[in-house]
Amino acid sequence: MKKWLVVAGAVLVVGGLFLLFGARPRESGRAVEPVRPGTTAGPTAGATAVGTPSARVTDTAPAQPSGVPSPDREQTAALVAALRAVDPLLVGRQDRVVDRARNVCWDLREGRDPAVVERNAAALFGTEAFVVSEEQAAGIVDAVKGSFCG
């Protein structure tokens, strides 16, 4: 009887840890469609937020927010070059760089306050190991504007 209680307790602890920390989708080179601010998750609005079990993974590019351009090859090359000029650590995987830049462009197109756009850019491009300075955030915004979101 005690053995079953120990096993049941262990299962509950493991299940609780799984729920607490959650399983995150693996990066497999396929795009995960994020929910943009101001949209709702549903069959017509795209997928749910990244990291949720119902996030939809596709083999194609994610649905783009209305009014936000996606850079072509030349514009992407210009974006990457401009970001490298700000700091080479800003440039990682090209698809991530473009996605983050498009989010910055979205903020610009929404008419957000420039300080907010720069803070969001710093949050998007920064990591725990690399904190984006205010000057770098301004450089990111300028790179996005100058390459494809002018």
C-alpha positions in Angstrom: 0.0 0.0 0.0 2.8 2.4 0.9 4.5 1.6 -2.4 1.5 2.7 -4.4 1.3 6.0 -2.4 4.9 6.7 -3.2 4.4 5.9 -6.9 1.3 8.0 -7.1 3.1 10.9 -5.3 6.0 10.7 -7.7 3.6 10.8 -10.7 1.9 13.8 -9.3 5.2 15.6 -8.7 6.4 14.9 -12.2 3.1 16.0 -13.6 3.2 19.1 -11.6 6.7 20.0 -12.7 5.7 19.3 -16.3 2.7 21.7 -16.0 4.8 24.3 -14.2 7.6 24.4 -16.6 5.7 23.2 -19.7 6.9 21.6 -22.8 8.1 24.1 -25.5 8.0 23.3 -29.2 11.4 22.3 -30.6 12.9 24.5 -33.3 12.9 22.4 -36.4 13.4 25.0 -39.0 9.7 25.3 -39.5 8.0 28.6 -38.7 5.6 28.9 -35.7 2.8 31.3 -36.3 2.7 33.8 -33.5 -0.3 35.9 -32.4 0.3 39.5 -32.9 -0.9 42.1 -30.4 -4.4 43.2 -31.2 -5.4 39.9 -32.9 -7.1 36.9 -31.5 -6.2 33.3 -31.8 -8.7 31.3 -33.8 -9.1 29.5 -37.1 -9.2 32.7 -39.0 -6.7 34.7 -37.0 -3.7 32.4 -37.1 -2.3 30.3 -34.3 -2.0 30.7 -30.6 1.0 32.2 -28.8 4.3 30.4 -29.2 4.9 27.9 -26.4 1.3 26.8 -26.1 0.3 23.3 -27.0 -2.0 24.4 -29.7 0.6 26.6 -31.6 0.4 25.6 -35.2 3.7 24.7 -36.9 3.8 25.1 -40.7 6.3 24.5 -43.4 5.6 27.9 -44.9 6.3 31.4 -43.6 3.9 32.6 -40.8 0.9 34.7 -41.7 2.1 38.3 -41.8 0.4 41.1 -39.9 -1.6 43.4 -42.1 0.4 46.3 -43.5 3.8 45.0 -42.5 6.1 44.4 -45.4 8.4 41.4 -45.6 11.8 42.2 -46.9 13.0 40.7 -50.2 16.5 39.3 -50.6 18.2 42.6 -51.3 16.4 44.3 -48.4 17.2 41.4 -46.1 20.9 41.7 -47.1 20.7 45.4 -46.4 19.0 44.8 -43.0 21.6 42.2 -42.0 24.5 44.5 -43.0 23.0 47.4 -41.1 22.5 45.3 -38.0 26.0 44.0 -38.2 27.2 47.6 -38.4 25.3 48.3 -35.1 26.7 45.1 -33.5 27.6 41.8 -35.0 25.9 40.0 -32.1 22.5 41.3 -33.3 22.7 39.0 -36.3 22.0 35.3 -35.8 19.7 33.1 -37.9 18.4 35.1 -40.8 14.7 34.0 -40.3 14.8 35.2 -36.7 16.4 38.5 -37.6 13.7 39.1 -40.2 10.9 38.1 -37.9 12.2 40.4 -35.1 12.7 43.3 -37.6 9.2 42.8 -38.9 7.9 43.2 -35.3 9.9 46.4 -35.0 8.3 47.5 -38.3 4.9 46.6 -37.0 5.5 48.9 -34.0 6.6 51.7 -36.4 3.5 51.2 -38.7 1.2 51.3 -35.6 2.6 54.8 -34.8 4.0 53.8 -31.4 6.1 56.3 -29.5 9.7 56.1 -30.7 10.9 55.3 -27.1 8.5 52.4 -27.0 9.6 51.2 -30.4 13.3 51.3 -29.3 12.5 49.5 -26.0 10.6 46.8 -27.9 13.5 46.5 -30.4 16.0 46.0 -27.5 13.7 43.4 -26.0 13.4 41.5 -29.3 17.0 41.5 -30.2 18.5 41.2 -26.7 19.2 38.0 -24.8 20.1 37.2 -21.2 23.8 37.2 -22.4 23.5 40.2 -24.6 21.8 43.4 -23.4 21.0 45.9 -26.1 21.9 49.4 -25.2 19.8 52.5 -26.0 22.2 53.4 -28.9 22.0 49.9 -30.3 18.2 49.9 -30.0 18.1 53.2 -32.0 20.4 51.6 -34.5 18.1 48.6 -34.9 15.2 50.9 -35.5 17.2 52.9 -38.1 18.3 49.6 -39.8 14.7 48.4 -40.1 13.5 51.8 -41.4 16.4 52.0 -43.9 16.2 48.5 -45.2 12.5 47.7 -45.8 10.1 49.6 -43.5 10.7 53.2 -44.6 
